[in-house]
Amino acid sequence: MHGFWNLVESLDKYYDPTAPPISRDPFELVLYENIAYLVSDDRREKAFRELKKRVGTRPEDLLLVPVELLAQIAAIGGMFPELRARRLQEAARLARDEHAGDLGRVLSMDRVNARKALKKFPVIGEPGAEKILLFTGASPSLALESNGVRVLVRFGFAREQKSYSATYRALQKALAGEIGSKCEPLIKAHLLLKRHGQEVCRRSEPRCTACPVAKICAFPEKQQPAKT
Ligand code: SF4
């Protein structure tokens, strides 16, 4: 089987330069996860930028405004805006009370404690905490979202397990020796795998015949163009 970086390099050659993460600030990344639900990246980004413009992204900014205003902005990001508005303020209170308003403090903790601290925030689970530590440059890890998980499983790096979290762990274990110790290449890998999963290696009807890495993919059902 071809290696992880071989796959990433092939995707990098195929796709136009991928936009960098929206922020490198841990609290902003928490807000970014909470501002939208089940919408496209474009809408999530729009809601986040609106929050930044109309309210600000420091914990004290979010606690100064009425929750109704946050709900109005969160409505750009899809369903249940009131719930997400309350979560934004809950995140702000947690950052204020447990980190003196500066979530940047978690970045100097050891990895286990940093993950634990981040997982106290609304909707931040293990993958979300790892992504925040990766995007802020604090800790290199194979932080994946669902598209990346699907691509790597189809590619053959690990088998799908009974639960998503077990599959996630199986991939991390399988690739632990390959990922290296630098954040920037891993951020690029995260973004490229996500994009490949969204545009080509889609959940249903993957576009295997148009896939730039089809020749080195192990997906048993992939449909290659007929040989002439
Ligand atoms: S060949 Fe198909 S399954 Fe394999 S990476 Fe490409 S789109 Fe995904």
Boltz pocket constraint, residues with backbone or C-beta under 6 A from the ligand:
constraints:
  - pocket:
      binder: B
      contacts: [[A, 151], [A, 154], [A, 155], [A, 200], [A, 201], [A, 202], [A, 206], [A, 207], [A, 208], [A, 209], [A, 211], [A, 212], [A, 213], [A, 214], [A, 215], [A, 217], [A, 218], [A, 219], [A, 222]]
      max_distance: 6.0
